[in-house]
Amino acid sequence: MKKIIAIDGPAGAGKSTIAKSLAARLGYIYIDTGAMYRAVAWLALQKGVAVDDEAGLTALAAGAEIDMRVVDGENIILLDGRDISREIRSPEVSAAASPVSAAAGVRSYLVDQQRRLAARGNVVLDGRDIGTVVLPDADCKIFLTASLEERAERRWREFAAKGLDIDIEQVRRDIAERDYRDSHRANSPLCQADDAVLLDSTGMSIDEVLQKTLELAEA
């Protein structure tokens, strides 16, 4: 039987890292749903569309060709044929992605794409509403989280590894603000599905978290 695995959780919880590694270990396809919203956010910044302009954002999403591929073992995201995998990981895009993802029109367009991709089965998706809204019938649901301090430290290390000099306290404030926006938005708020397994990764290594998710996926 082909499986659909949904991993939800707040910003900086390590969802993408774990989902990608889990898919690789299982031989599944990894669908980076957050990158799809980041792509629209990046496009909005490029086009000068305000992040609170829902009509403008929806028009961008509807007119954009967003594709995901695996090249040399790496997941890349293409927007209208251009590889923007690096650009969408900037602090500016990270800040814009949350309000963009709250736009009902954008979510409607991208959720349809995500469901079509997931319908092939043997996939791992991560996001904030995969198990609650996008794929409520997923075979395995995991809600991955960690303390605010640990998530800020992880995100700060990611920025540092890319040569970005960002104050860690600013990273912590940005994540706290995003937590609030994501969990209080009217459309598809961040929350744990009733049938999802809570996995708090505070103090755990990547390998430990991956092993636990493997056990849950294969149960």
Phi and psi restraints in degrees (value plus and minus 20) as a CYANA .aco file:
   2 LYS   PHI     -98.9   -58.9
   2 LYS   PSI     120.0   160.0
   3 LYS   PHI    -131.8   -91.8
   3 LYS   PSI     132.5   172.5
   4 ILE   PHI    -140.4  -100.4
   4 ILE   PSI     102.8   142.8
   5 ILE   PHI    -133.9   -93.9
   5 ILE   PSI     105.4   145.4
   6 ALA   PHI    -132.1   -92.1
   6 ALA   PSI     107.0   147.0
   7 ILE   PHI    -141.3  -101.3
   7 ILE   PSI      94.8   134.8
   8 ASP   PHI    -132.5   -92.5
   8 ASP   PSI     146.2   186.2
   9 GLY   PHI     138.5   178.5
   9 GLY   PSI     150.7   190.7
  10 PRO   PHI     -96.0   -56.0
  10 PRO   PSI     152.9   192.9
  11 ALA   PHI     -79.8   -39.8
  11 ALA   PSI     117.7   157.7
  12 GLY   PHI      58.7    98.7
  12 GLY   PSI     -10.8    29.2
  13 ALA   PHI     -99.7   -59.7
  13 ALA   PSI     -30.8     9.2
  14 GLY   PHI      72.8   112.8
  14 GLY   PSI      -1.9    38.1
  15 LYS   PHI     -78.0   -38.0
  15 LYS   PSI     -69.0   -29.0
  16 SER   PHI     -83.9   -43.9
  16 SER   PSI     -63.8   -23.8
  17 THR   PHI     -80.2   -40.2
  17 THR   PSI     -68.0   -28.0
  18 ILE   PHI     -90.2   -50.2
  18 ILE   PSI     -63.1   -23.1
  19 ALA   PHI     -82.3   -42.3
  19 ALA   PSI     -62.2   -22.2
  20 LYS   PHI     -84.4   -44.4
  20 LYS   PSI     -65.3   -25.3
  21 SER   PHI     -86.7   -46.7
  21 SER   PSI     -59.9   -19.9
  22 LEU   PHI     -82.9   -42.9
  22 LEU   PSI     -64.8   -24.8
  23 ALA   PHI     -80.1   -40.1
  23 ALA   PSI     -61.5   -21.5
  24 ALA   PHI     -83.9   -43.9
  24 ALA   PSI     -62.3   -22.3
  25 ARG   PHI     -86.8   -46.8
  25 ARG   PSI     -55.0   -15.0
  26 LEU   PHI    -109.0   -69.0
  26 LEU   PSI     -31.5     8.5
  27 GLY   PHI      56.1    96.1
  27 GLY   PSI       6.0    46.0
  28 TYR   PHI    -116.1   -76.1
  28 TYR   PSI     152.3   192.3
  29 ILE   PHI    -113.7   -73.7
  29 ILE   PSI     113.2   153.2
  30 TYR   PHI    -117.4   -77.4
  30 TYR   PSI     103.6   143.6
  31 ILE   PHI    -130.0   -90.0
  31 ILE   PSI      87.6   127.6
  32 ASP   PHI    -105.1   -65.1
  32 ASP   PSI      67.8   107.8
  33 THR   PHI     -87.9   -47.9
  33 THR   PSI     -54.4   -14.4
  34 GLY   PHI     -81.8   -41.8
  34 GLY   PSI     -54.8   -14.8
  35 ALA   PHI     -84.6   -44.6
  35 ALA   PSI     -48.8    -8.8
  36 MET   PHI     -86.9   -46.9
  36 MET   PSI     -61.6   -21.6
  37 TYR   PHI     -90.6   -50.6
  37 TYR   PSI     -56.1   -16.1
  38 ARG   PHI     -83.3   -43.3
  38 ARG   PSI     -55.7   -15.7
  39 ALA   PHI     -83.3   -43.3
  39 ALA   PSI     -62.6   -22.6
  40 VAL   PHI     -87.3   -47.3
  40 VAL   PSI     -58.6   -18.6
  41 ALA   PHI     -82.9   -42.9
  41 ALA   PSI     -64.0   -24.0
  42 TRP   PHI     -81.2   -41.2
  42 TRP   PSI     -63.3   -23.3
  43 LEU   PHI     -84.0   -44.0
  43 LEU   PSI     -59.7   -19.7
  44 ALA   PHI     -82.3   -42.3
  44 ALA   PSI     -61.9   -21.9
  45 LEU   PHI     -84.3   -44.3
  45 LEU   PSI     -58.1   -18.1
  46 GLN   PHI     -88.7   -48.7
  46 GLN   PSI     -56.0   -16.0
  47 LYS   PHI    -111.9   -71.9
  47 LYS   PSI     -25.1    14.9
  48 GLY   PHI      54.3    94.3
  48 GLY   PSI       6.6    46.6
  49 VAL   PHI    -109.2   -69.2
  49 VAL   PSI     105.8   145.8
  50 ALA   PHI     -84.9   -44.9
  50 ALA   PSI     125.1   165.1
  51 VAL   PHI     -91.7   -51.7
  51 VAL   PSI     -29.3    10.7
  52 ASP   PHI    -124.7   -84.7
  52 ASP   PSI     -11.2    28.8
  53 ASP   PHI    -112.6   -72.6
  53 ASP   PSI      65.4   105.4
  54 GLU   PHI     -81.0   -41.0
  54 GLU   PSI     -61.3   -21.3
  55 ALA   PHI     -83.1   -43.1
  55 ALA   PSI     -62.7   -22.7
  56 GLY   PHI     -86.2   -46.2
  56 GLY   PSI     -61.6   -21.6
  57 LEU   PHI     -86.1   -46.1
  57 LEU   PSI     -60.9   -20.9
  58 THR   PHI     -83.3   -43.3
  58 THR   PSI     -59.8   -19.8
  59 ALA   PHI     -83.4   -43.4
  59 ALA   PSI     -59.4   -19.4
  60 LEU   PHI     -83.5   -43.5
  60 LEU   PSI     -66.5   -26.5
  61 ALA   PHI     -83.3   -43.3
  61 ALA   PSI     -61.0   -21.0
  62 ALA   PHI     -88.4   -48.4
  62 ALA   PSI     -50.3   -10.3
  63 GLY   PHI    -114.4   -74.4
  63 GLY   PSI     -23.0    17.0
  64 ALA   PHI    -116.4   -76.4
  64 ALA   PSI     123.7   163.7
  65 GLU   PHI    -121.6   -81.6
  65 GLU   PSI      85.7   125.7
  66 ILE   PHI    -126.9   -86.9
  66 ILE   PSI     107.3   147.3
  67 ASP   PHI    -156.2  -116.2
  67 ASP   PSI     132.5   172.5
  68 MET   PHI    -144.5  -104.5
  68 MET   PSI     117.2   157.2
  69 ARG   PHI    -162.7  -122.7
  69 ARG   PSI     140.6   180.6
  70 VAL   PHI    -129.2   -89.2
  70 VAL   PSI      98.9   138.9
  71 VAL   PHI    -143.3  -103.3
  71 VAL   PSI      99.8   139.8
  72 ASP   PHI      32.7    72.7
  72 ASP   PSI      19.9    59.9
  73 GLY   PHI      61.0   101.0
  73 GLY   PSI     -19.3    20.7
  74 GLU   PHI    -132.0   -92.0
  74 GLU   PSI     117.5   157.5
  75 ASN   PHI     -98.8   -58.8
  75 ASN   PSI     107.9   147.9
  76 ILE   PHI    -144.2  -104.2
  76 ILE   PSI     133.4   173.4
  77 ILE   PHI    -138.3   -98.3
  77 ILE   PSI     112.4   152.4
  78 LEU   PHI    -131.9   -91.9
  78 LEU   PSI     114.1   154.1
  79 LEU   PHI    -138.4   -98.4
  79 LEU   PSI      92.9   132.9
  80 ASP   PHI      32.5    72.5
  80 ASP   PSI      19.5    59.5
  81 GLY   PHI      66.2   106.2
  81 GLY   PSI     -24.6    15.4
  82 ARG   PHI    -121.0   -81.0
  82 ARG   PSI     112.7   152.7
  83 ASP   PHI     -95.4   -55.4
  83 ASP   PSI      92.6   132.6
  84 ILE   PHI    -137.5   -97.5
  84 ILE   PSI       4.5    44.5
  85 SER   PHI     -76.0   -36.0
  85 SER   PSI     -60.6   -20.6
  86 ARG   PHI     -97.7   -57.7
  86 ARG   PSI     -63.1   -23.1
  87 GLU   PHI     -79.4   -39.4
  87 GLU   PSI     -55.4   -15.4
  88 ILE   PHI     -97.7   -57.7
  88 ILE   PSI     -22.4    17.6
  89 ARG   PHI    -119.3   -79.3
  89 ARG   PSI     -10.1    29.9
  90 SER   PHI     -94.1   -54.1
  90 SER   PSI     137.8   177.8
  91 PRO   PHI     -78.6   -38.6
  91 PRO   PSI     -56.0   -16.0
  92 GLU   PHI     -84.2   -44.2
  92 GLU   PSI     -63.1   -23.1
  93 VAL   PHI     -89.9   -49.9
  93 VAL   PSI     -58.0   -18.0
  94 SER   PHI     -78.0   -38.0
  94 SER   PSI     -63.0   -23.0
  95 ALA   PHI     -88.2   -48.2
  95 ALA   PSI     -54.4   -14.4
  96 ALA   PHI    -101.0   -61.0
  96 ALA   PSI     -44.0    -4.0
  97 ALA   PHI     -83.2   -43.2
  97 ALA   PSI     -56.4   -16.4
  98 SER   PHI     -85.2   -45.2
  98 SER   PSI     -73.1   -33.1
  99 PRO   PHI     -84.1   -44.1
  99 PRO   PSI     -52.7   -12.7
 100 VAL   PHI     -84.5   -44.5
 100 VAL   PSI     -62.8   -22.8
 101 SER   PHI     -89.0   -49.0
 101 SER   PSI     -37.1     2.9
 102 ALA   PHI    -102.1   -62.1
 102 ALA   PSI     -32.0     8.0
 103 ALA   PHI     -91.3   -51.3
 103 ALA   PSI      99.7   139.7
 104 ALA   PHI     -78.3   -38.3
 104 ALA   PSI     -60.7   -20.7
 105 GLY   PHI     -84.6   -44.6
 105 GLY   PSI     -61.0   -21.0
 106 VAL   PHI     -84.8   -44.8
 106 VAL   PSI     -66.6   -26.6
 107 ARG   PHI     -81.7   -41.7
 107 ARG   PSI     -62.8   -22.8
 108 SER   PHI     -78.9   -38.9
 108 SER   PSI     -65.1   -25.1
 109 TYR   PHI     -85.7   -45.7
 109 TYR   PSI     -66.3   -26.3
 110 LEU   PHI     -95.9   -55.9
 110 LEU   PSI     -53.8   -13.8
 111 VAL   PHI     -81.8   -41.8
 111 VAL   PSI     -59.2   -19.2
 112 ASP   PHI     -79.4   -39.4
 112 ASP   PSI     -61.8   -21.8
 113 GLN   PHI     -84.2   -44.2
 113 GLN   PSI     -62.6   -22.6
 114 GLN   PHI     -84.3   -44.3
 114 GLN   PSI     -59.6   -19.6
 115 ARG   PHI     -86.4   -46.4
 115 ARG   PSI     -58.5   -18.5
 116 ARG   PHI     -84.9   -44.9
 116 ARG   PSI     -60.9   -20.9
 117 LEU   PHI     -86.3   -46.3
 117 LEU   PSI     -61.1   -21.1
 118 ALA   PHI     -90.3   -50.3
 118 ALA   PSI     -44.3    -4.3
 119 ALA   PHI     -81.9   -41.9
 119 ALA   PSI     -38.0     2.0
 120 ARG   PHI     -91.4   -51.4
 120 ARG   PSI     -40.8    -0.8
 121 GLY   PHI      60.6   100.6
 121 GLY   PSI     148.9   188.9
 122 ASN   PHI      31.6    71.6
 122 ASN   PSI      36.5    76.5
 123 VAL   PHI    -151.4  -111.4
 123 VAL   PSI     135.6   175.6
 124 VAL   PHI    -144.0  -104.0
 124 VAL   PSI     105.7   145.7
 125 LEU   PHI    -142.2  -102.2
 125 LEU   PSI     125.0   165.0
 126 ASP   PHI    -150.1  -110.1
 126 ASP   PSI     130.5   170.5
 127 GLY   PHI     156.8   196.8
 127 GLY   PSI    -164.7  -124.7
 128 ARG   PHI    -141.0  -101.0
 128 ARG   PSI     -35.8     4.2
 129 ASP   PHI    -159.7  -119.7
 129 ASP   PSI       7.8    47.8
 130 ILE   PHI     -85.8   -45.8
 130 ILE   PSI     -70.2   -30.2
 131 GLY   PHI     -97.3   -57.3
 131 GLY   PSI     -37.2     2.8
 132 THR   PHI    -118.9   -78.9
 132 THR   PSI     -56.8   -16.8
 133 VAL   PHI    -142.8  -102.8
 133 VAL   PSI     -72.4   -32.4
 134 VAL   PHI     -86.3   -46.3
 134 VAL   PSI     -71.4   -31.4
 135 LEU   PHI    -155.8  -115.8
 135 LEU   PSI      50.2    90.2
 136 PRO   PHI     -83.5   -43.5
 136 PRO   PSI     -37.0     3.0
 137 ASP   PHI    -120.6   -80.6
 137 ASP   PSI      -0.8    39.2
 138 ALA   PHI     -76.0   -36.0
 138 ALA   PSI     126.5   166.5
 139 ASP   PHI     -91.5   -51.5
 139 ASP   PSI     -51.7   -11.7
 140 CYS   PHI    -158.1  -118.1
 140 CYS   PSI     106.9   146.9
 141 LYS   PHI    -143.1  -103.1
 141 LYS   PSI     109.6   149.6
 142 ILE   PHI    -148.5  -108.5
 142 ILE   PSI     112.2   152.2
 143 PHE   PHI    -127.4   -87.4
 143 PHE   PSI      84.9   124.9
 144 LEU   PHI    -117.3   -77.3
 144 LEU   PSI     106.3   146.3
 145 THR   PHI    -161.9  -121.9
 145 THR   PSI     159.5   199.5
 146 ALA   PHI    -186.8  -146.8
 146 ALA   PSI     147.4   187.4
 147 SER   PHI     -82.9   -42.9
 147 SER   PSI     135.6   175.6
 148 LEU   PHI     -78.2   -38.2
 148 LEU   PSI     -62.6   -22.6
 149 GLU   PHI     -82.5   -42.5
 149 GLU   PSI     -62.9   -22.9
 150 GLU   PHI     -89.6   -49.6
 150 GLU   PSI     -59.2   -19.2
 151 ARG   PHI     -85.2   -45.2
 151 ARG   PSI     -58.2   -18.2
 152 ALA   PHI     -85.2   -45.2
 152 ALA   PSI     -61.3   -21.3
 153 GLU   PHI     -82.8   -42.8
 153 GLU   PSI     -62.8   -22.8
 154 ARG   PHI     -83.5   -43.5
 154 ARG   PSI     -66.7   -26.7
 155 ARG   PHI     -85.3   -45.3
 155 ARG   PSI     -58.2   -18.2
 156 TRP   PHI     -83.0   -43.0
 156 TRP   PSI     -60.6   -20.6
 157 ARG   PHI     -84.9   -44.9
 157 ARG   PSI     -56.0   -16.0
 158 GLU   PHI     -81.9   -41.9
 158 GLU   PSI     -65.4   -25.4
 159 PHE   PHI     -83.8   -43.8
 159 PHE   PSI     -62.9   -22.9
 160 ALA   PHI     -81.9   -41.9
 160 ALA   PSI     -59.5   -19.5
 161 ALA   PHI     -84.3   -44.3
 161 ALA   PSI     -43.6    -3.6
 162 LYS   PHI    -113.3   -73.3
 162 LYS   PSI     -14.4    25.6
 163 GLY   PHI      62.2   102.2
 163 GLY   PSI      -4.7    35.3
 164 LEU   PHI    -115.1   -75.1
 164 LEU   PSI     104.8   144.8
 165 ASP   PHI    -112.6   -72.6
 165 ASP   PSI      71.4   111.4
 166 ILE   PHI    -137.6   -97.6
 166 ILE   PSI     114.5   154.5
 167 ASP   PHI     -88.3   -48.3
 167 ASP   PSI     109.6   149.6
 168 ILE   PHI     -83.6   -43.6
 168 ILE   PSI     -51.5   -11.5
 169 GLU   PHI     -88.1   -48.1
 169 GLU   PSI     -53.9   -13.9
 170 GLN   PHI     -87.5   -47.5
 170 GLN   PSI     -58.3   -18.3
 171 VAL   PHI     -82.1   -42.1
 171 VAL   PSI     -63.0   -23.0
 172 ARG   PHI     -82.6   -42.6
 172 ARG   PSI     -63.6   -23.6
 173 ARG   PHI     -83.9   -43.9
 173 ARG   PSI     -61.9   -21.9
 174 ASP   PHI     -81.9   -41.9
 174 ASP   PSI     -61.7   -21.7
 175 ILE   PHI     -88.6   -48.6
 175 ILE   PSI     -59.9   -19.9
 176 ALA   PHI     -82.1   -42.1
 176 ALA   PSI     -61.6   -21.6
 177 GLU   PHI     -85.6   -45.6
 177 GLU   PSI     -59.4   -19.4
 178 ARG   PHI     -87.9   -47.9
 178 ARG   PSI     -59.1   -19.1
 179 ASP   PHI     -74.5   -34.5
 179 ASP   PSI     -66.2   -26.2
 180 TYR   PHI     -85.5   -45.5
 180 TYR   PSI     -66.5   -26.5
 181 ARG   PHI     -82.1   -42.1
 181 ARG   PSI     -65.4   -25.4
 182 ASP   PHI     -85.3   -45.3
 182 ASP   PSI     -57.1   -17.1
 183 SER   PHI    -106.0   -66.0
 183 SER   PSI     -34.3     5.7
 184 HIS   PHI    -131.2   -91.2
 184 HIS   PSI     -20.6    19.4
 185 ARG   PHI     -87.8   -47.8
 185 ARG   PSI     130.1   170.1
 186 ALA   PHI     -91.4   -51.4
 186 ALA   PSI     -51.5   -11.5
 187 ASN   PHI    -123.4   -83.4
 187 ASN   PSI      96.2   136.2
 188 SER   PHI      30.7    70.7
 188 SER   PSI      40.4    80.4
 189 PRO   PHI     -86.8   -46.8
 189 PRO   PSI     136.7   176.7
 190 LEU   PHI     -87.9   -47.9
 190 LEU   PSI     102.8   142.8
 191 CYS   PHI    -182.5  -142.5
 191 CYS   PSI     139.9   179.9
 192 GLN   PHI    -103.1   -63.1
 192 GLN   PSI     108.3   148.3
 193 ALA   PHI     -83.0   -43.0
 193 ALA   PSI     127.8   167.8
 194 ASP   PHI     -77.6   -37.6
 194 ASP   PSI     -52.9   -12.9
 195 ASP   PHI    -123.2   -83.2
 195 ASP   PSI      -3.3    36.7
 196 ALA   PHI    -109.4   -69.4
 196 ALA   PSI     129.1   169.1
 197 VAL   PHI    -109.9   -69.9
 197 VAL   PSI     105.9   145.9
 198 LEU   PHI     -99.4   -59.4
 198 LEU   PSI     107.1   147.1
 199 LEU   PHI    -147.5  -107.5
 199 LEU   PSI      85.1   125.1
 200 ASP   PHI    -111.2   -71.2
 200 ASP   PSI      92.7   132.7
 201 SER   PHI    -112.8   -72.8
 201 SER   PSI      -9.1    30.9
 202 THR   PHI     -77.7   -37.7
 202 THR   PSI     105.2   145.2
 203 GLY   PHI      60.5   100.5
 203 GLY   PSI     -19.7    20.3
 204 MET   PHI    -118.9   -78.9
 204 MET   PSI     127.6   167.6
 205 SER   PHI    -100.8   -60.8
 205 SER   PSI     145.5   185.5
 206 ILE   PHI     -78.7   -38.7
 206 ILE   PSI     -62.6   -22.6
 207 ASP   PHI     -82.3   -42.3
 207 ASP   PSI     -59.1   -19.1
 208 GLU   PHI     -86.3   -46.3
 208 GLU   PSI     -61.9   -21.9
 209 VAL   PHI     -86.1   -46.1
 209 VAL   PSI     -62.9   -22.9
 210 LEU   PHI     -81.1   -41.1
 210 LEU   PSI     -62.9   -22.9
 211 GLN   PHI     -81.7   -41.7
 211 GLN   PSI     -60.8   -20.8
 212 LYS   PHI     -86.2   -46.2
 212 LYS   PSI     -62.7   -22.7
 213 THR   PHI     -86.3   -46.3
 213 THR   PSI     -55.0   -15.0
 214 LEU   PHI     -81.5   -41.5
 214 LEU   PSI     -62.9   -22.9
 215 GLU   PHI     -82.2   -42.2
 215 GLU   PSI     -60.8   -20.8
 216 LEU   PHI     -89.4   -49.4
 216 LEU   PSI     -60.6   -20.6
 217 ALA   PHI     -86.8   -46.8
 217 ALA   PSI     -53.0   -13.0
 218 GLU   PHI    -114.5   -74.5
 218 GLU   PSI     -19.7    20.3
